[in-house]
Amino acid sequence: MLPNTDEAPDVRAIVMSLAAEAASLDAHVRRLREEISAVDARLDSVHESLRGLPGLALPGPDAIGGVNGAASDSVD
């Protein structure tokens, strides 16, 4: 007896749907990394501006556990 193909999942459609979702998520991750990098650059800029103020002693960005490298590709 043949299996009931009416209820069988369409594997091709499932794979295509998952591939589209993965591509969408990848695009979101790339955009978020770019935004994190922009914020990190802005924080560095503000930090450098603050260091230039007379009478203000600030530690370097690495000494305070800054977000440098937060947008790295370590989550792939």
C-alpha positions in Angstrom: 0.0 0.0 0.0 1.3 3.5 -0.9 1.7 6.1 1.8 -0.7 9.0 1.8 1.2 11.7 -0.1 -1.5 14.3 0.6 -0.2 14.7 4.2 3.5 14.4 3.4 5.4 17.5 4.0 6.8 19.3 1.0 10.5 19.0 1.8 11.6 21.3 -1.0 9.2 24.1 0.2 10.5 23.6 3.8 14.1 23.9 2.8 13.5 26.9 0.6 11.6 28.6 3.5 14.4 27.9 6.0 17.0 29.1 3.5 15.1 32.4 3.0 14.8 32.8 6.8 18.5 32.2 7.2 19.3 34.8 4.6 17.1 37.3 6.3 18.6 36.6 9.7 22.1 36.9 8.2 21.2 40.3 6.8 19.9 41.4 10.2 23.1 40.2 11.9 25.3 42.1 9.4 23.3 45.3 9.9 23.5 45.0 13.7 27.2 44.5 13.5 27.6 47.6 11.4 25.5 49.6 13.9 27.5 48.3 16.8 30.7 49.3 15.0 29.3 52.8 14.4 28.4 53.1 18.1 31.8 51.8 19.1 33.5 54.4 16.8 31.4 57.1 18.3 32.2 56.1 21.8 35.9 56.1 21.0 35.6 59.6 19.5 33.7 60.9 22.6 36.3 59.3 24.8 39.2 60.9 22.9 37.4 64.3 23.1 36.9 63.9 26.9 40.6 63.0 27.3 41.5 66.3 25.7 39.8 68.3 28.4 42.2 70.0 30.7 42.4 68.6 34.2 40.4 65.4 33.4 42.2 62.1 33.7 40.5 59.2 32.0 41.8 55.7 31.6 42.2 54.3 28.1 39.2 52.5 26.5 40.9 49.1 27.0 41.4 49.7 30.7 37.7 50.2 31.4 36.6 47.1 29.5 35.1 49.1 26.6 33.1 47.6 23.7 36.1 47.5 21.4 35.7 44.3 19.3 32.1 43.8 20.2 31.2 43.7 16.5 33.6 40.9 15.7 32.7 37.9 13.7 33.0 35.5 16.6 29.3 34.4 16.5 29.1 32.6 13.2 
